[in-house]
Amino acid sequence: MSLTNSELLIGQIARLQRIYTEDDLQQCNELTKDFNPIYQRHDVGLKNGYSQAIIPALLVEGLISQVITDKLPGCACVLLQKEMIYYHPVYIGDEITAELTIIDINHERDWVTQKVICFNQNGTEVIKGQVVIYVTGKVI
């Protein structure tokens, strides 16, 4: 789906799912050069209140960006603002669903505000927030 500015409507929803793997975690750590032990070692996670090593929030945010790029609006756009609250950790093997809903459209500036909810395979909310994007209207 690729929508132009005039086809976007308040209330439109798009979602994608992804299962996070050990390989995803290692690639993220290599790309970001963030080797925080909480992402690497089970024992560090346990000492800090997690049941295992956690997936970096940046990696889960990539799924949110993928929904924007691939589905809603599915055209060239630029992220202007994001506000996220991380309610629950994401672990290797978790299946995360990112759901975005258009809650505001500023046609003068071509800005779209979307509510973000990410939840795991158990229905537990892991991230909640919103993003504001500039929609160029050009199909990718």
C-alpha positions as CSV (number, residue, x, y, z in Angstrom):
1,M,0.0,0.0,0.0
2,S,1.3,3.4,-0.9
3,L,-0.9,6.4,-0.1
4,T,-0.6,10.0,-1.2
5,N,-1.3,12.9,1.2
6,S,-4.9,13.3,0.0
7,E,-5.6,9.6,0.6
8,L,-4.6,9.6,4.3
9,L,-7.4,9.7,6.8
10,I,-7.6,10.0,10.6
11,G,-8.3,6.5,12.0
12,Q,-6.3,4.5,9.3
13,I,-4.4,1.6,10.9
14,A,-1.4,-0.4,9.8
15,R,0.5,-3.1,11.5
16,L,3.5,-5.5,11.0
17,Q,4.9,-8.3,13.1
18,R,8.5,-9.5,13.7
19,I,10.2,-12.2,15.8
20,Y,13.5,-11.0,17.2
21,T,16.4,-13.4,17.0
22,E,19.9,-13.7,18.5
23,D,21.2,-12.8,15.0
24,D,19.1,-9.6,15.0
25,L,20.6,-8.7,18.4
26,Q,24.2,-9.3,17.3
27,Q,23.7,-7.3,14.0
28,C,22.2,-4.4,16.0
29,N,25.1,-4.4,18.5
30,E,27.6,-4.5,15.6
31,L,26.0,-1.6,13.7
32,T,25.5,0.6,16.7
33,K,28.7,-0.4,18.5
34,D,26.5,-0.6,21.6
35,F,27.8,-3.6,23.6
36,N,25.9,-2.9,26.8
37,P,26.1,-6.1,28.9
38,I,22.3,-6.0,29.4
39,Y,22.0,-6.9,25.7
40,Q,24.6,-9.5,25.8
41,R,24.5,-11.6,29.0
42,H,21.8,-13.4,30.8
43,D,23.3,-12.9,34.2
44,V,23.5,-9.1,33.8
45,G,19.8,-9.1,32.9
46,L,18.9,-11.2,36.0
47,K,20.8,-8.8,38.3
48,N,18.9,-5.9,36.8
49,G,15.4,-7.4,37.1
50,Y,15.1,-8.9,33.6
51,S,14.6,-12.6,33.0
52,Q,17.2,-12.6,30.2
53,A,19.2,-10.3,28.0
54,I,17.0,-7.7,26.4
55,I,16.6,-6.5,22.8
56,P,17.7,-2.9,22.4
57,A,14.8,-0.4,22.0
58,L,16.4,0.9,18.9
59,L,15.9,-2.4,17.2
60,V,12.2,-2.6,18.1
61,E,11.8,1.0,16.8
62,G,13.0,-0.2,13.5
63,L,9.7,-2.2,13.2
64,I,7.8,1.0,13.8
65,S,9.8,2.7,11.0
66,Q,9.0,-0.3,8.7
67,V,5.3,0.1,9.2
68,I,5.6,3.8,8.2
69,T,7.8,3.0,5.1
70,D,6.0,-0.1,3.9
71,K,2.3,0.5,4.9
72,L,1.2,3.8,6.3
73,P,1.7,6.0,4.4
74,G,4.1,3.7,2.4
75,C,5.7,6.7,0.5
76,A,8.7,8.8,1.1
77,C,8.6,10.5,4.5
78,V,10.9,11.9,7.2
79,L,10.5,11.2,10.9
80,L,10.2,14.6,12.7
81,Q,9.4,13.6,16.2
82,K,9.0,10.5,18.3
83,E,7.9,10.0,21.9
84,M,8.0,6.5,23.2
85,I,7.5,4.8,26.6
86,Y,8.9,1.4,27.0
87,Y,6.6,-0.5,29.3
88,H,8.1,-4.0,29.1
89,P,11.3,-5.5,27.8
90,V,11.5,-7.4,24.5
91,Y,13.5,-10.7,24.6
92,I,15.0,-12.9,21.9
93,G,12.1,-15.0,20.5
94,D,9.4,-12.5,21.2
95,E,7.0,-11.8,18.4
96,I,6.3,-8.1,18.4
97,T,3.4,-6.4,16.6
98,A,3.7,-2.7,15.8
99,E,0.4,-1.0,15.2
100,L,0.2,2.6,14.0
101,T,-3.0,4.7,13.8
102,I,-3.3,8.1,12.2
103,I,-4.6,10.5,14.8
104,D,-3.9,13.9,13.2
105,I,-3.1,15.3,9.7
106,N,-1.8,18.8,9.1
107,H,-2.3,19.2,5.3
108,E,-0.6,22.6,5.2
109,R,2.7,21.2,6.4
110,D,2.2,17.6,5.2
111,W,2.7,16.3,8.7
112,V,1.0,13.2,10.0
113,T,0.8,12.2,13.6
114,Q,0.4,8.5,14.4
115,K,-0.3,6.7,17.7
116,V,2.1,3.8,18.2
117,I,1.4,0.6,20.1
118,C,3.7,-2.4,20.2
119,F,2.8,-5.6,21.9
120,N,4.2,-9.1,22.2
121,Q,2.8,-12.5,21.5
122,N,1.0,-12.5,24.9
123,G,-0.7,-9.2,24.2
124,T,1.5,-7.4,26.6
125,E,2.1,-3.8,25.6
126,V,5.8,-3.2,25.3
127,I,5.9,0.3,23.7
128,K,3.4,3.1,23.5
129,G,3.8,6.5,22.0
130,Q,3.5,8.6,18.9
131,V,5.4,9.8,15.9
132,V,5.1,12.8,13.7
133,I,6.3,12.4,10.1
134,Y,6.6,14.7,7.1
135,V,5.0,13.0,4.1
136,T,6.5,14.0,0.8
137,G,3.7,12.4,-1.1
138,K,6.2,10.8,-3.5
139,V,5.7,7.0,-4.0
140,I,8.8,5.0,-3.1
